[in-house]
Amino acid sequence: MSDTKLQAVLSSLSQAARQLDVLPSGRPAPDASYVKLNTNENPFPLPTIVWQSAIAALERQYLYPESDNISLREAAADAYGLSKDHVIAGNGSSELLGLIYRAFLAPGDSVAMMSPGFSFNRKLALLQGAQLLEIESSEPHSLPVEQFLLAPAKDAKFILLANPNNPTGTFVPVADIECLLAQSDRLIVLDEAYVDFAPDNGLRLVNRYSNLLLLRTFSKSYAAAGIRVGFGFGHPELIGRLRNIQNVFSMNVVGHAIGISVLAHRAAYEENHGHIRHERQRVTIALSKLGFYVTPSHANFLLARVPEGRDGRCWQAALEKQKILVAFFPDKGLENCIRVSIGTRPQMDAFLAATRDISESFRVGRSPASRL
Ligand SMILES: Cc1ncc(COP(=O)(O)O)c(C=O)c1O
């Protein structure tokens, strides 16, 4: 297409469509020589039995996947003690988050979220022409229930809570969430992407509160981020609204097979979860000794405030030069932090070795080493 044609296409767009120009474009995937600790994956292989189920599914690759994900929804309903009408399955929990925005928001509506929170919600709100109200709390380990019951949050069409929260890793008591569910007549979306690394979860609330939608994913605790399996649990009427607008065949046969197999073999992941908890503690202690302040985490990542004198972006860049990728957020209050996913022991050793090296070079005033 020539440039004039392109300009004609772009200038024909409505104001709302043009707003999307501000969305960031994706970066190419780094090669395997990088230690990737920036997007909270779980870098362990699938248990053999789960792997075999994927291979068997590939033998039927010429068939469309089962419609409405029925077997997977039934398997999840059995595993989590619900009926299949309480369950939607999706191509990762981010697909389900997107459906929630589309099903419950119109342009001009607002949605409330804890701040700092999962930044993907900003994109979803923008796509829907909705306003995202970011509610700050002075106490990260409890929920500011009152703030959600007062304007402006009380007028939001739904309230988003991630527990454990991303990017902080903090966990609020399930009793606080129950208190909000009981007092609010708004939809509460409880995103439990990291809950398998936490001491408790909100599953028992699903049958008690019809204003709750609870989200889970197999991307973090079940090492399947690339397979894309997520679930939503809630009142059949809320779940039905989401199923009505879901793309037919949004999941594929491998996702179905792995999802069903993981659900049947969740115990096979206990060692994986134990490893992450152990490494989380070890890296917290090591970073603290290097002058970082690490927010106590209940997830598979750490939010670490860097030692004084440099900011988070500077640390992220220095680590990247050593082929270690961590996350940085320019948001107010997070400028001095990096977020580090918990990976294998060798990955975390590489991260700590690079961090020690950079600390030392900042201390003596030489430029940090580069492995690029
Ligand atoms: C809080 C939270 N919710 C949802 C997701 C999306 O997970 P997925 O789409 O891989 O299921 C993420 C991913 O990082 C997350 O941090």
The ligand as an SDF file (V2000), in Angstrom:
LIG
                    3D

 16 16  0  0  0  0  0  0  0  0999 V2000
   -2.1530  -10.7260   37.5270 C   0  0  0  0  0  0  0  0  0  0  0  0
   -2.1430  -11.4200   36.1970 C   0  0  0  0  0  0  0  0  0  0  0  0
   -3.3060  -11.8290   35.6730 N   0  0  0  0  0  0  0  0  0  0  0  0
   -3.3720  -12.4500   34.4880 C   0  0  0  0  0  0  0  0  0  0  0  0
   -2.2250  -12.6950   33.7610 C   0  0  0  0  0  0  0  0  0  0  0  0
   -2.3710  -13.3310   32.4020 C   0  0  0  0  0  0  0  0  0  0  0  0
   -1.9730  -14.6370   32.4020 O   0  0  0  0  0  0  0  0  0  0  0  0
   -2.2830  -15.6160   31.1820 P   0  0  0  0  0  0  0  0  0  0  0  0
   -2.9580  -14.8550   30.1200 O   0  0  0  0  0  0  0  0  0  0  0  0
   -0.9670  -16.1370   30.7560 O   0  0  0  0  0  0  0  0  0  0  0  0
   -3.1810  -16.6720   31.7570 O   0  0  0  0  0  0  0  0  0  0  0  0
   -0.9830  -12.2940   34.2550 C   0  0  0  0  0  0  0  0  0  0  0  0
    0.2370  -12.5210   33.4770 C   0  0  0  0  0  0  0  0  0  0  0  0
    1.3050  -12.0530   33.7480 O   0  0  0  0  0  0  0  0  0  0  0  0
   -0.9440  -11.6320   35.5070 C   0  0  0  0  0  0  0  0  0  0  0  0
    0.2030  -11.1920   36.0260 O   0  0  0  0  0  0  0  0  0  0  0  0
  1  2  1  0
  2  3  1  0
  2 15  2  0
  3  4  2  0
  4  5  1  0
  5  6  1  0
  5 12  2  0
  6  7  1  0
  7  8  1  0
  8  9  2  0
  8 10  1  0
  8 11  1  0
 12 13  1  0
 12 15  1  0
 13 14  2  0
 15 16  1  0
M  END
$$$$
